């Protein structure tokens, strides 16, 4: 007999989180977790093996990032339905996940019953964003994006490097680094390096693992 339940793949590197999600989903009469994974590599293998209706993806993973998992699944399976379930709540995190191909974006503070409802909605073809997530994404429109080089500089500032060290690592002059820093400060609406890193972390532009 054909199983008509919604099949779900759960990707999260925390065993307790995975087990909690599985317990909640498998208690539903119309859905079942067909596979779970702790790493991106494992999740990709299991996705092609099971072809789940819906995939739950955490963004913070030990090797391949959640974003890369989403991109790879959507590259080979453009109709795949993917729900991000993460602690990352920055507007840049949300933007990148949706750009990568996520169907919707949930925070891990989401109530279990809301998660179940969203799984059903996504399976039915809906693409709604929760109101708090939608507000974050809308706020992003008022910011100017950093260039790839400004991102390089910012990540090294976050790592504690000074301009001279950044110049040496990136193979550019110290004066050029200073120009990037000034431009970056303007885009982030800050006056110093500490504030730049704080804003970038809050918005999900960078992450410190």
N, C-alpha and C positions, 0 to 999 in steps of 0.2 A: 504494500500500500504506500502510495506517495505521501511523504511528509510535507504537509502544507504550512508548517510553522516557519516563522521568520528565522533564518539561520544567521548567526552572529559570530564574528571573530573579534576577540578582545586582546588588545595589545597594551600592556602596562608592565613596567619592570618591577613593580612592588607586588609581591605575592598576596599580601592582605587585601590590597585594592582589587586585584584580579578576582580573588575568591569571593569578595563581597559582591562584585558585579555579577559574577556567574550565578551565585545563589539567588540574587534578585531576579535575574532574567529567566533562569530555569524554573522559577516558581510561577512564571506566566504560562498560561495554557497555549498561547499562540506564538511562542518564541523559544529558541534554544541556542545556547552557546555551543557551536560545533568545534571550536578550537580556541586556544588561548596561547599567547606568546609573551616572552619577557624581553625579546630583542627584535629589532627591525628585520634582521636577516631571517629569523625564525618566522616572523609574521608574514613576510613575502612568500616564503616557501609554503606556509599553511594556507595563504590566500589562494594560490594557484591550485592547491590540492582540494580545497573545499568550496571555492567560489561562493563565499557567504553573501547573503542579501545585504547585510549591513556590517561595516567594520568600525570598531571603536579604537581610536588611536590616541595615545598619550604623546605629547611632543618631546618630553624630556626622557631620552633613552640613552643607554650606555655607549653605543657605537654609531650605527646609522640613526640619524635623527628621525623624529616623527614626520617632519616635513618631507624628508627624502623618501620615506615609506609611502606617503600620500602621492607624491609626484610619480613614483615608479608604478604604483597600482593604477593610477589614472592614465599613465602613458600607455599601458598595455590593456587597460579595461576602462575606457572613457566613461562608461555608464555606472561605474562603481559608486556606491553610496557610503560615504565616510563621515563619521561623527568624531570630531576632536573632543577629547575629555581630558582636561589638563588643569594644572594650577596656574599656568601662565595667563595673566589677564591684561597684558599690555595691548594697546591698539595695534602696535606693529606685529605682535604675535598673531593677532586675529587676522590682520590683512594678509600676512604671509601664508597662513594656513588656507584661507579661502582662495588665494592666488594659486596655491599648489593643487587645489582641487577638492578641498573638504566641502561637504554639503552643508554642515553647520558646525557650531562651535559652542561647547559647554564647559563650564568651570566645574572642578571637582566638588565645589560647594553645592552643586545642583542637588536637589532632593531626589532620592531614588525613584519616586513615582513620576517625577518630571522626566527623568532619563528614560524610563519605560515609554512614556507618552511620546517623547521625541523619536525614539527608535521606531515606533509605529508610524509616526508622521513621515519620517525620512524614507521608510520602506514604501510608503504610499506615494512618494514622489514630491513631498513638501520640502521647501528649502528655507524655512523660517529661522531667523536668528533671535535668540532671547533678547528682551528689551535692553538689559544692561550691556550685553555684547554689542548690540546695534548702536547704542549710544557711544561706546568706546570707539567704534569704527567711524562713526560720523564725526567725532572730535578730531580724528586723524586728518581730516580734510583741511584743517587750519594749519597743519604743519608742513614744512618744506622737507622733502626727503633728502637724506644725506647721500652723497656720491659714494661710489665704491671705495675711493681713496680716503675719503673722510671717515668711512667705516673702519678702514685699516688703521688709521691714526687713532680713532676713538678706542678701538679694542686694545691697542698698545698702551694708551693712557690708562685704561682700566687695569692693565697688568702692572702699572706702576712705573712705566718707562718715561724718561724725560725726552724732550724734543731731539736732543743730540743722538740719543740711542735709537729713537724712532727713525731718524734720517738715515742712520747707518743700516738699519735692518731693511728699510724700504728702498734704499739706493737712491735717495733724493736729498736735496740740500736741506739744511736746517731752516733756511728762510722759507722754503716751500712748505715744510711741516708747519711753520708758524702761520702761513696763509691758510692752510687747511684747518688749523685749530681755530683761527678767527672766524672763518666761514661756518664752521661747525657750531661755535658758540652762538652765532647769530641765528642759525636755524633752530637751535634747541632753546633759545631765549635764556641763556645763562651767561655768567660773567667769569667763571673759573672752571678749572678742570674737575674739581670735586663735584660741583653742581652738574656738569656735563655728564659725568658717569652716573650720578644719581637719577637724572632724568632719563637717560638711556636705559638704565636697568628697569625703572618703573614702567616705561613704555614698551619694553620687550625688544628694543633695538639691539641690545647685547644681553648676554647672560654670563654669569660667573658660576662655573661649576666647581 
